[in-house]
Amino acid sequence: MIDLDAKIRSLVERNIPRKDIVSELDAIASDAESRAKRFERAKKKGDRYRAESERALSARVGRILFFLHHGVPAQGATDADLQLCDLLKTVLGAAIR
């Protein structure tokens, strides 16, 4: 599983355009969903936990994408999500909507 905070901070530090950040986050969410489905089909006990972790990552990315598309934090956003939204708002400014 990836460190979403570090990934977004890396994208911001490299001055990646908003559309590319959205594309990258879409890919992360899609990959996380794929891994979650694969882990759900597995028979090991630990794989159920990994599936839940991947689904949580996908949901978190979805909240960040919601912010990038609508300019307001998603309902249920965590403090960590809000910090990332503030960072993105500061760096991307008017490009949020």
N, C-alpha and C positions, 0 to 999 in steps of 0.2 A: 504494500500500500504506500502511496506517495504522501509526502508532507505538503499539504495544500498551501499552508501559510508560506512555506519556503518557495514553492513553485510560483505563487502569485507575486511574491516579493522579487523573485528573480526576473520575472517577465516585466515588472514595473521598472526595475533597475536598468534593464536593457532597452528601455524606451520602446517597447513593442506597441504597435498601434492597437486600438481598442478592438477592431474586427479580428485581429490575430489572437488577441487574448480570449475573445469569445470562442473562436475556433478551437483553441487549445483546451479551454475548459469543457467545451462540448465533447471533445475527444476523450478527456479524462473521465467524464461522466459515463460515456458510452462504454469505455473499457472497464470501468468499475462495475457497471451493470452486467457485462459479459462475464467477468470473473465471479460475480455473485451467483449467477445462474450455474456456472460450472461447479462452484463449491457446494451449492445446494444439491446437485446431483451426486456428489461424492458421498461415500459411506462413513467416513471418519467423523468422530465427534468434533474434533477441532475445526473441521471444514464448515460446520454450521456457524460457528463464531466468526470465521473469516468471511462468510457470506454476509452476515449482519454488518461487519465492519465495512465491507465494500458498498453495501446499500447505504450506510451512513455517509460514506464519502460522496456517493452519487447525490444524495439529498443535500449535502452541504454545498456541493458545486452548483446544484440547482438553485439554491438560495442566492449564491453570488451572481449567477447568471440572471436571475430575476432582477437583482439590483442593477446590473448593467443594462438590461432592457428597459426597465421602468423608472429608474432613478430613485427608487425608495426601497428600503430593506424589506425583504420578504417577512411575512408573519412567521414567527417561530425562529427568527434568526438569533443565534447565540451571540454572546459578547465577542467571541473570536471572529464570528462572521461580520459583526458590526465594525470591528477594527479593520478588517480587510476592505469592507465597503468604504470606510473613511479614507483609507490609503488610496483606493482606486479613484474616489471622488476628488481627492487632492491632486493626484497626478493627471487624471484624464479630464477633470473639470467639466466643461460643456459637452464633451463627447459622450457623456453617460447616457443620454436619452436618444 
